[in-house]
Amino acid sequence: MEIADINPRDYPDFCDAYIEEACWKSTGEPLTDGELEMIDESDAYDEEIFEQALGM
């Protein structure tokens, strides 16, 4: 999963961050734009934002 627009000044909210691209773990197939939007709207990727922001 690639997260874009991670701005350190926006910590801890990172409200401008969004999923730029992601793939299904089981198949390696890229998610469609619709699937990416569903994830973005759910805020289910907050932990991934923190990990990428901290370089983990």
mmCIF file as Biopython writes it, N, C-alpha, C and O atoms, coordinates in Angstrom:
data_model
#
loop_
_atom_site.group_PDB
_atom_site.id
_atom_site.type_symbol
_atom_site.label_atom_id
_atom_site.label_alt_id
_atom_site.label_comp_id
_atom_site.label_asym_id
_atom_site.label_entity_id
_atom_site.label_seq_id
_atom_site.pdbx_PDB_ins_code
_atom_site.Cartn_x
_atom_site.Cartn_y
_atom_site.Cartn_z
_atom_site.occupancy
_atom_site.B_iso_or_equiv
_atom_site.auth_seq_id
_atom_site.auth_asym_id
_atom_site.pdbx_PDB_model_num
ATOM 1   N N  . MET A ? 1  ? 0.848   -1.166  0.000  1.0 0.0 1  A 1 
ATOM 2   C CA . MET A ? 1  ? 0.000   0.000   0.000  1.0 0.0 1  A 1 
ATOM 3   C C  . MET A ? 1  ? 0.895   1.231   0.000  1.0 0.0 1  A 1 
ATOM 4   O O  . MET A ? 1  ? 1.818   1.345   0.807  1.0 0.0 1  A 1 
ATOM 5   N N  . GLU A ? 2  ? 0.616   2.129   -0.897 1.0 0.0 2  A 1 
ATOM 6   C CA . GLU A ? 2  ? 1.351   3.387   -0.980 1.0 0.0 2  A 1 
ATOM 7   C C  . GLU A ? 2  ? 0.428   4.517   -0.535 1.0 0.0 2  A 1 
ATOM 8   O O  . GLU A ? 2  ? -0.653  4.707   -1.093 1.0 0.0 2  A 1 
ATOM 9   N N  . ILE A ? 3  ? 0.866   5.262   0.473  1.0 0.0 3  A 1 
ATOM 10  C CA . ILE A ? 3  ? 0.103   6.396   0.983  1.0 0.0 3  A 1 
ATOM 11  C C  . ILE A ? 3  ? 0.757   7.672   0.466  1.0 0.0 3  A 1 
ATOM 12  O O  . ILE A ? 3  ? 1.981   7.799   0.511  1.0 0.0 3  A 1 
ATOM 13  N N  . ALA A ? 4  ? -0.039  8.617   -0.025 1.0 0.0 4  A 1 
ATOM 14  C CA . ALA A ? 4  ? 0.483   9.877   -0.552 1.0 0.0 4  A 1 
ATOM 15  C C  . ALA A ? 4  ? 0.039   11.044  0.334  1.0 0.0 4  A 1 
ATOM 16  O O  . ALA A ? 4  ? -0.928  10.935  1.088  1.0 0.0 4  A 1 
ATOM 17  N N  . ASP A ? 5  ? 0.754   12.143  0.230  1.0 0.0 5  A 1 
ATOM 18  C CA . ASP A ? 5  ? 0.472   13.396  0.942  1.0 0.0 5  A 1 
ATOM 19  C C  . ASP A ? 5  ? 0.529   13.259  2.462  1.0 0.0 5  A 1 
ATOM 20  O O  . ASP A ? 5  ? -0.315  13.802  3.175  1.0 0.0 5  A 1 
ATOM 21  N N  . ILE A ? 6  ? 1.525   12.534  2.945  1.0 0.0 6  A 1 
ATOM 22  C CA . ILE A ? 6  ? 1.753   12.472  4.389  1.0 0.0 6  A 1 
ATOM 23  C C  . ILE A ? 6  ? 2.551   13.719  4.760  1.0 0.0 6  A 1 
ATOM 24  O O  . ILE A ? 6  ? 3.720   13.844  4.394  1.0 0.0 6  A 1 
ATOM 25  N N  . ASN A ? 7  ? 1.931   14.623  5.474  1.0 0.0 7  A 1 
ATOM 26  C CA . ASN A ? 7  ? 2.555   15.878  5.869  1.0 0.0 7  A 1 
ATOM 27  C C  . ASN A ? 7  ? 2.850   15.837  7.367  1.0 0.0 7  A 1 
ATOM 28  O O  . ASN A ? 7  ? 1.917   15.795  8.169  1.0 0.0 7  A 1 
ATOM 29  N N  . PRO A ? 8  ? 4.138   15.849  7.767  1.0 0.0 8  A 1 
ATOM 30  C CA . PRO A ? 8  ? 4.483   15.787  9.190  1.0 0.0 8  A 1 
ATOM 31  C C  . PRO A ? 8  ? 3.853   16.912  10.025 1.0 0.0 8  A 1 
ATOM 32  O O  . PRO A ? 8  ? 3.610   16.733  11.219 1.0 0.0 8  A 1 
ATOM 33  N N  . ARG A ? 9  ? 3.592   18.055  9.408  1.0 0.0 9  A 1 
ATOM 34  C CA . ARG A ? 9  ? 2.969   19.162  10.143 1.0 0.0 9  A 1 
ATOM 35  C C  . ARG A ? 9  ? 1.525   18.864  10.516 1.0 0.0 9  A 1 
ATOM 36  O O  . ARG A ? 9  ? 0.954   19.528  11.381 1.0 0.0 9  A 1 
ATOM 37  N N  . ASP A ? 10 ? 0.941   17.877  9.872  1.0 0.0 10 A 1 
ATOM 38  C CA . ASP A ? 10 ? -0.455  17.510  10.112 1.0 0.0 10 A 1 
ATOM 39  C C  . ASP A ? 10 ? -0.583  16.395  11.154 1.0 0.0 10 A 1 
ATOM 40  O O  . ASP A ? 10 ? -1.678  15.875  11.368 1.0 0.0 10 A 1 
ATOM 41  N N  . TYR A ? 11 ? 0.526   16.024  11.804 1.0 0.0 11 A 1 
ATOM 42  C CA . TYR A ? 11 ? 0.484   14.977  12.830 1.0 0.0 11 A 1 
ATOM 43  C C  . TYR A ? 11 ? -0.419  15.413  13.967 1.0 0.0 11 A 1 
ATOM 44  O O  . TYR A ? 11 ? -0.353  16.584  14.340 1.0 0.0 11 A 1 
ATOM 45  N N  . PRO A ? 12 ? -1.233  14.593  14.532 1.0 0.0 12 A 1 
ATOM 46  C CA . PRO A ? 12 ? -1.455  13.168  14.283 1.0 0.0 12 A 1 
ATOM 47  C C  . PRO A ? 12 ? -2.612  12.884  13.337 1.0 0.0 12 A 1 
ATOM 48  O O  . PRO A ? 12 ? -2.960  11.721  13.136 1.0 0.0 12 A 1 
ATOM 49  N N  . ASP A ? 13 ? -3.215  13.909  12.752 1.0 0.0 13 A 1 
ATOM 50  C CA . ASP A ? 13 ? -4.403  13.690  11.924 1.0 0.0 13 A 1 
ATOM 51  C C  . ASP A ? 13 ? -4.105  13.165  10.527 1.0 0.0 13 A 1 
ATOM 52  O O  . ASP A ? 13 ? -4.802  12.277  10.037 1.0 0.0 13 A 1 
ATOM 53  N N  . PHE A ? 14 ? -3.070  13.710  9.879  1.0 0.0 14 A 1 
ATOM 54  C CA . PHE A ? 14 ? -2.730  13.345  8.498  1.0 0.0 14 A 1 
ATOM 55  C C  . PHE A ? 14 ? -3.988  13.358  7.621  1.0 0.0 14 A 1 
ATOM 56  O O  . PHE A ? 14 ? -4.221  12.425  6.852  1.0 0.0 14 A 1 
ATOM 57  N N  . CYS A ? 15 ? -4.789  14.408  7.737  1.0 0.0 15 A 1 
ATOM 58  C CA . CYS A ? 15 ? -6.086  14.445  7.056  1.0 0.0 15 A 1 
ATOM 59  C C  . CYS A ? 15 ? -5.969  14.540  5.534  1.0 0.0 15 A 1 
ATOM 60  O O  . CYS A ? 15 ? -6.935  14.229  4.836  1.0 0.0 15 A 1 
ATOM 61  N N  . ASP A ? 16 ? -4.829  14.956  5.000  1.0 0.0 16 A 1 
ATOM 62  C CA . ASP A ? 16 ? -4.672  15.033  3.548  1.0 0.0 16 A 1 
ATOM 63  C C  . ASP A ? 16 ? -4.128  13.751  2.939  1.0 0.0 16 A 1 
ATOM 64  O O  . ASP A ? 16 ? -4.101  13.610  1.717  1.0 0.0 16 A 1 
ATOM 65  N N  . ALA A ? 17 ? -3.694  12.813  3.776  1.0 0.0 17 A 1 
ATOM 66  C CA . ALA A ? 17 ? -3.127  11.562  3.267  1.0 0.0 17 A 1 
ATOM 67  C C  . ALA A ? 17 ? -4.210  10.705  2.619  1.0 0.0 17 A 1 
ATOM 68  O O  . ALA A ? 17 ? -5.359  10.684  3.061  1.0 0.0 17 A 1 
ATOM 69  N N  . TYR A ? 18 ? -3.816  10.004  1.565  1.0 0.0 18 A 1 
ATOM 70  C CA . TYR A ? 18 ? -4.748  9.112   0.885  1.0 0.0 18 A 1 
ATOM 71  C C  . TYR A ? 18 ? -3.979  7.929   0.304  1.0 0.0 18 A 1 
ATOM 72  O O  . TYR A ? 18 ? -2.761  7.989   0.133  1.0 0.0 18 A 1 
ATOM 73  N N  . ILE A ? 19 ? -4.698  6.867   0.006  1.0 0.0 19 A 1 
ATOM 74  C CA . ILE A ? 19 ? -4.083  5.688   -0.572 1.0 0.0 19 A 1 
ATOM 75  C C  . ILE A ? 19 ? -3.884  5.943   -2.059 1.0 0.0 19 A 1 
ATOM 76  O O  . ILE A ? 19 ? -4.843  6.136   -2.806 1.0 0.0 19 A 1 
ATOM 77  N N  . GLU A ? 20 ? -2.625  5.942   -2.473 1.0 0.0 20 A 1 
ATOM 78  C CA . GLU A ? 20 ? -2.309  6.185   -3.875 1.0 0.0 20 A 1 
ATOM 79  C C  . GLU A ? 20 ? -2.451  4.904   -4.699 1.0 0.0 20 A 1 
ATOM 80  O O  . GLU A ? 20 ? -2.966  4.927   -5.816 1.0 0.0 20 A 1 
ATOM 81  N N  . GLU A ? 21 ? -1.988  3.790   -4.133 1.0 0.0 21 A 1 
ATOM 82  C CA . GLU A ? 21 ? -2.137  2.500   -4.795 1.0 0.0 21 A 1 
ATOM 83  C C  . GLU A ? 21 ? -2.020  1.395   -3.759 1.0 0.0 21 A 1 
ATOM 84  O O  . GLU A ? 21 ? -1.400  1.569   -2.710 1.0 0.0 21 A 1 
ATOM 85  N N  . ALA A ? 22 ? -2.625  0.259   -4.071 1.0 0.0 22 A 1 
ATOM 86  C CA . ALA A ? 22 ? -2.570  -0.907  -3.192 1.0 0.0 22 A 1 
ATOM 87  C C  . ALA A ? 22 ? -2.877  -2.146  -4.017 1.0 0.0 22 A 1 
ATOM 88  O O  . ALA A ? 22 ? -3.514  -2.066  -5.067 1.0 0.0 22 A 1 
ATOM 89  N N  . CYS A ? 23 ? -2.416  -3.288  -3.530 1.0 0.0 23 A 1 
ATOM 90  C CA . CYS A ? 23 ? -2.656  -4.561  -4.202 1.0 0.0 23 A 1 
ATOM 91  C C  . CYS A ? 23 ? -3.268  -5.548  -3.212 1.0 0.0 23 A 1 
ATOM 92  O O  . CYS A ? 23 ? -3.045  -5.453  -2.005 1.0 0.0 23 A 1 
ATOM 93  N N  . TRP A ? 24 ? -4.036  -6.489  -3.736 1.0 0.0 24 A 1 
ATOM 94  C CA . TRP A ? 24 ? -4.575  -7.562  -2.909 1.0 0.0 24 A 1 
ATOM 95  C C  . TRP A ? 24 ? -3.410  -8.450  -2.477 1.0 0.0 24 A 1 
ATOM 96  O O  . TRP A ? 24 ? -2.604  -8.866  -3.309 1.0 0.0 24 A 1 
ATOM 97  N N  . LYS A ? 25 ? -3.322  -8.737  -1.197 1.0 0.0 25 A 1 
ATOM 98  C CA . LYS A ? 25 ? -2.232  -9.558  -0.667 1.0 0.0 25 A 1 
ATOM 99  C C  . LYS A ? 25 ? -2.284  -10.973 -1.247 1.0 0.0 25 A 1 
ATOM 100 O O  . LYS A ? 25 ? -1.242  -11.559 -1.541 1.0 0.0 25 A 1 
ATOM 101 N N  . SER A ? 26 ? -3.471  -11.515 -1.410 1.0 0.0 26 A 1 
ATOM 102 C CA . SER A ? 26 ? -3.621  -12.903 -1.861 1.0 0.0 26 A 1 
ATOM 103 C C  . SER A ? 26 ? -3.269  -13.106 -3.336 1.0 0.0 26 A 1 
ATOM 104 O O  . SER A ? 26 ? -2.772  -14.168 -3.712 1.0 0.0 26 A 1 
ATOM 105 N N  . THR A ? 27 ? -3.525  -12.092 -4.176 1.0 0.0 27 A 1 
ATOM 106 C CA . THR A ? 27 ? -3.312  -12.271 -5.614 1.0 0.0 27 A 1 
ATOM 107 C C  . THR A ? 27 ? -2.275  -11.332 -6.211 1.0 0.0 27 A 1 
ATOM 108 O O  . THR A ? 27 ? -1.748  -11.593 -7.293 1.0 0.0 27 A 1 
ATOM 109 N N  . GLY A ? 28 ? -1.982  -10.248 -5.515 1.0 0.0 28 A 1 
ATOM 110 C CA . GLY A ? 28 ? -1.061  -9.258  -6.050 1.0 0.0 28 A 1 
ATOM 111 C C  . GLY A ? 28 ? -1.700  -8.326  -7.068 1.0 0.0 28 A 1 
ATOM 112 O O  . GLY A ? 28 ? -1.026  -7.458  -7.623 1.0 0.0 28 A 1 
ATOM 113 N N  . GLU A ? 29 ? -2.997  -8.496  -7.320 1.0 0.0 29 A 1 
ATOM 114 C CA . GLU A ? 29 ? -3.714  -7.649  -8.263 1.0 0.0 29 A 1 
ATOM 115 C C  . GLU A ? 29 ? -3.953  -6.269  -7.665 1.0 0.0 29 A 1 
ATOM 116 O O  . GLU A ? 29 ? -4.284  -6.160  -6.485 1.0 0.0 29 A 1 
ATOM 117 N N  . PRO A ? 30 ? -3.789  -5.209  -8.463 1.0 0.0 30 A 1 
ATOM 118 C CA . PRO A ? 30 ? -4.050  -3.861  -7.951 1.0 0.0 30 A 1 
ATOM 119 C C  . PRO A ? 30 ? -5.532  -3.660  -7.646 1.0 0.0 30 A 1 
ATOM 120 O O  . PRO A ? 30 ? -6.398  -4.212  -8.324 1.0 0.0 30 A 1 
ATOM 121 N N  . LEU A ? 31 ? -5.808  -2.867  -6.623 1.0 0.0 31 A 1 
ATOM 122 C CA . LEU A ? 31 ? -7.179  -2.506  -6.304 1.0 0.0 31 A 1 
ATOM 123 C C  . LEU A ? 31 ? -7.693  -1.513  -7.335 1.0 0.0 31 A 1 
ATOM 124 O O  . LEU A ? 31 ? -6.930  -0.711  -7.876 1.0 0.0 31 A 1 
ATOM 125 N N  . THR A ? 32 ? -8.979  -1.574  -7.599 1.0 0.0 32 A 1 
ATOM 126 C CA . THR A ? 32 ? -9.594  -0.626  -8.524 1.0 0.0 32 A 1 
ATOM 127 C C  . THR A ? 32 ? -9.752  0.724   -7.830 1.0 0.0 32 A 1 
ATOM 128 O O  . THR A ? 32 ? -9.623  0.816   -6.609 1.0 0.0 32 A 1 
ATOM 129 N N  . ASP A ? 33 ? -10.029 1.760   -8.600 1.0 0.0 33 A 1 
ATOM 130 C CA . ASP A ? 33 ? -10.270 3.085   -8.017 1.0 0.0 33 A 1 
ATOM 131 C C  . ASP A ? 33 ? -11.422 3.038   -7.025 1.0 0.0 33 A 1 
ATOM 132 O O  . ASP A ? 33 ? -11.357 3.674   -5.973 1.0 0.0 33 A 1 
ATOM 133 N N  . GLY A ? 34 ? -12.471 2.297   -7.343 1.0 0.0 34 A 1 
ATOM 134 C CA . GLY A ? 34 ? -13.611 2.170   -6.437 1.0 0.0 34 A 1 
ATOM 135 C C  . GLY A ? 34 ? -13.240 1.511   -5.123 1.0 0.0 34 A 1 
ATOM 136 O O  . GLY A ? 34 ? -13.698 1.939   -4.063 1.0 0.0 34 A 1 
ATOM 137 N N  . GLU A ? 35 ? -12.412 0.471   -5.180 1.0 0.0 35 A 1 
ATOM 138 C CA . GLU A ? 35 ? -11.968 -0.213  -3.963 1.0 0.0 35 A 1 
ATOM 139 C C  . GLU A ? 35 ? -11.088 0.710   -3.117 1.0 0.0 35 A 1 
ATOM 140 O O  . GLU A ? 35 ? -11.198 0.731   -1.891 1.0 0.0 35 A 1 
ATOM 141 N N  . LEU A ? 36 ? -10.211 1.476   -3.784 1.0 0.0 36 A 1 
ATOM 142 C CA . LEU A ? 36 ? -9.362  2.419   -3.052 1.0 0.0 36 A 1 
ATOM 143 C C  . LEU A ? 36 ? -10.213 3.489   -2.362 1.0 0.0 36 A 1 
ATOM 144 O O  . LEU A ? 36 ? -9.925  3.870   -1.227 1.0 0.0 36 A 1 
ATOM 145 N N  . GLU A ? 37 ? -11.239 3.966   -3.029 1.0 0.0 37 A 1 
ATOM 146 C CA . GLU A ? 37 ? -12.119 4.974   -2.433 1.0 0.0 37 A 1 
ATOM 147 C C  . GLU A ? 37 ? -12.841 4.431   -1.214 1.0 0.0 37 A 1 
ATOM 148 O O  . GLU A ? 37 ? -12.998 5.135   -0.217 1.0 0.0 37 A 1 
ATOM 149 N N  . MET A ? 38 ? -13.287 3.165   -1.289 1.0 0.0 38 A 1 
ATOM 150 C CA . MET A ? 38 ? -13.971 2.558   -0.143 1.0 0.0 38 A 1 
ATOM 151 C C  . MET A ? 38 ? -13.043 2.496   1.070  1.0 0.0 38 A 1 
ATOM 152 O O  . MET A ? 38 ? -13.473 2.760   2.192  1.0 0.0 38 A 1 
ATOM 153 N N  . ILE A ? 39 ? -11.788 2.153   0.854  1.0 0.0 39 A 1 
ATOM 154 C CA . ILE A ? 39 ? -10.833 2.085   1.957  1.0 0.0 39 A 1 
ATOM 155 C C  . ILE A ? 39 ? -10.558 3.489   2.491  1.0 0.0 39 A 1 
ATOM 156 O O  . ILE A ? 39 ? -10.544 3.698   3.704  1.0 0.0 39 A 1 
ATOM 157 N N  . ASP A ? 40 ? -10.338 4.454   1.594  1.0 0.0 40 A 1 
ATOM 158 C CA . ASP A ? 40 ? -10.083 5.838   2.006  1.0 0.0 40 A 1 
ATOM 159 C C  . ASP A ? 40 ? -11.213 6.380   2.878  1.0 0.0 40 A 1 
ATOM 160 O O  . ASP A ? 40 ? -10.960 7.035   3.888  1.0 0.0 40 A 1 
ATOM 161 N N  . GLU A ? 41 ? -12.444 6.110   2.494  1.0 0.0 41 A 1 
ATOM 162 C CA . GLU A ? 41 ? -13.597 6.614   3.228  1.0 0.0 41 A 1 
ATOM 163 C C  . GLU A ? 41 ? -13.765 5.957   4.589  1.0 0.0 41 A 1 
ATOM 164 O O  . GLU A ? 41 ? -14.385 6.538   5.479  1.0 0.0 41 A 1 
ATOM 165 N N  . SER A ? 42 ? -13.224 4.757   4.766  1.0 0.0 42 A 1 
ATOM 166 C CA . SER A ? 42 ? -13.426 4.023   6.015  1.0 0.0 42 A 1 
ATOM 167 C C  . SER A ? 42 ? -12.426 4.396   7.104  1.0 0.0 42 A 1 
ATOM 168 O O  . SER A ? 42 ? -12.635 4.046   8.265  1.0 0.0 42 A 1 
ATOM 169 N N  . ASP A ? 43 ? -11.348 5.094   6.763  1.0 0.0 43 A 1 
ATOM 170 C CA . ASP A ? 43 ? -10.271 5.421   7.705  1.0 0.0 43 A 1 
ATOM 171 C C  . ASP A ? 43 ? -9.643  4.164   8.310  1.0 0.0 43 A 1 
ATOM 172 O O  . ASP A ? 43 ? -9.080  4.213   9.404  1.0 0.0 43 A 1 
ATOM 173 N N  . ALA A ? 44 ? -9.740  3.054   7.607  1.0 0.0 44 A 1 
ATOM 174 C CA . ALA A ? 44 ? -9.213  1.787   8.101  1.0 0.0 44 A 1 
ATOM 175 C C  . ALA A ? 44 ? -7.700  1.668   7.927  1.0 0.0 44 A 1 
ATOM 176 O O  . ALA A ? 44 ? -7.109  0.674   8.347  1.0 0.0 44 A 1 
ATOM 177 N N  . TYR A ? 45 ? -7.085  2.640   7.331  1.0 0.0 45 A 1 
ATOM 178 C CA . TYR A ? 45 ? -5.659  2.552   7.040  1.0 0.0 45 A 1 
ATOM 179 C C  . TYR A ? 45 ? -4.827  3.517   7.904  1.0 0.0 45 A 1 
ATOM 180 O O  . TYR A ? 45 ? -3.670  3.784   7.577  1.0 0.0 45 A 1 
ATOM 181 N N  . ASP A ? 46 ? -5.388  4.034   8.978  1.0 0.0 46 A 1 
ATOM 182 C CA . ASP A ? 46 ? -4.680  4.980   9.839  1.0 0.0 46 A 1 
ATOM 183 C C  . ASP A ? 46 ? -3.340  4.435   10.335 1.0 0.0 46 A 1 
ATOM 184 O O  . ASP A ? 46 ? -2.350  5.166   10.364 1.0 0.0 46 A 1 
ATOM 185 N N  . GLU A ? 47 ? -3.298  3.167   10.721 1.0 0.0 47 A 1 
ATOM 186 C CA . GLU A ? 47 ? -2.049  2.570   11.199 1.0 0.0 47 A 1 
ATOM 187 C C  . GLU A ? 47 ? -0.992  2.550   10.098 1.0 0.0 47 A 1 
ATOM 188 O O  . GLU A ? 47 ? 0.187   2.786   10.364 1.0 0.0 47 A 1 
ATOM 189 N N  . GLU A ? 48 ? -1.405  2.272   8.875  1.0 0.0 48 A 1 
ATOM 190 C CA . GLU A ? 48 ? -0.471  2.273   7.744  1.0 0.0 48 A 1 
ATOM 191 C C  . GLU A ? 48 ? 0.108   3.669   7.507  1.0 0.0 48 A 1 
ATOM 192 O O  . GLU A ? 48 ? 1.285   3.796   7.168  1.0 0.0 48 A 1 
ATOM 193 N N  . ILE A ? 49 ? -0.696  4.709   7.681  1.0 0.0 49 A 1 
ATOM 194 C CA . ILE A ? 49 ? -0.208  6.081   7.544  1.0 0.0 49 A 1 
ATOM 195 C C  . ILE A ? 49 ? 0.896   6.336   8.558  1.0 0.0 49 A 1 
ATOM 196 O O  . ILE A ? 49 ? 1.954   6.858   8.206  1.0 0.0 49 A 1 
ATOM 197 N N  . PHE A ? 50 ? 0.654   5.968   9.829  1.0 0.0 50 A 1 
ATOM 198 C CA . PHE A ? 50 ? 1.663   6.194   10.861 1.0 0.0 50 A 1 
ATOM 199 C C  . PHE A ? 50 ? 2.936   5.422   10.564 1.0 0.0 50 A 1 
ATOM 200 O O  . PHE A ? 50 ? 4.032   5.953   10.741 1.0 0.0 50 A 1 
ATOM 201 N N  . GLU A ? 51 ? 2.813   4.172   10.113 1.0 0.0 51 A 1 
ATOM 202 C CA . GLU A ? 51 ? 3.993   3.372   9.814  1.0 0.0 51 A 1 
ATOM 203 C C  . GLU A ? 51 ? 4.803   3.994   8.671  1.0 0.0 51 A 1 
ATOM 204 O O  . GLU A ? 51 ? 6.030   4.052   8.746  1.0 0.0 51 A 1 
ATOM 205 N N  . GLN A ? 52 ? 4.134   4.454   7.623  1.0 0.0 52 A 1 
ATOM 206 C CA . GLN A ? 52 ? 4.859   5.053   6.505  1.0 0.0 52 A 1 
ATOM 207 C C  . GLN A ? 52 ? 5.416   6.420   6.899  1.0 0.0 52 A 1 
ATOM 208 O O  . GLN A ? 52 ? 6.502   6.787   6.451  1.0 0.0 52 A 1 
ATOM 209 N N  . ALA A ? 53 ? 4.711   7.168   7.713  1.0 0.0 53 A 1 
ATOM 210 C CA . ALA A ? 53 ? 5.188   8.489   8.147  1.0 0.0 53 A 1 
ATOM 211 C C  . ALA A ? 53 ? 6.445   8.348   9.005  1.0 0.0 53 A 1 
ATOM 212 O O  . ALA A ? 53 ? 7.347   9.183   8.939  1.0 0.0 53 A 1 
ATOM 213 N N  . LEU A ? 54 ? 6.497   7.286   9.807  1.0 0.0 54 A 1 
ATOM 214 C CA . LEU A ? 54 ? 7.639   7.070   10.689 1.0 0.0 54 A 1 
ATOM 215 C C  . LEU A ? 54 ? 8.728   6.233   10.040 1.0 0.0 54 A 1 
ATOM 216 O O  . LEU A ? 54 ? 9.755   5.955   10.659 1.0 0.0 54 A 1 
ATOM 217 N N  . GLY A ? 55 ? 8.506   5.827   8.784  1.0 0.0 55 A 1 
ATOM 218 C CA . GLY A ? 55 ? 9.502   5.047   8.069  1.0 0.0 55 A 1 
ATOM 219 C C  . GLY A ? 55 ? 9.664   3.626   8.586  1.0 0.0 55 A 1 
ATOM 220 O O  . GLY A ? 55 ? 10.753  3.058   8.511  1.0 0.0 55 A 1 
ATOM 221 N N  . MET A ? 56 ? 8.607   3.058   9.103  1.0 0.0 56 A 1 
ATOM 222 C CA . MET A ? 56 ? 8.677   1.706   9.658  1.0 0.0 56 A 1 
ATOM 223 C C  . MET A ? 56 ? 8.523   0.665   8.584  1.0 0.0 56 A 1 
ATOM 224 O O  . MET A ? 56 ? 8.558   -0.531  8.874  1.0 0.0 56 A 1 
#
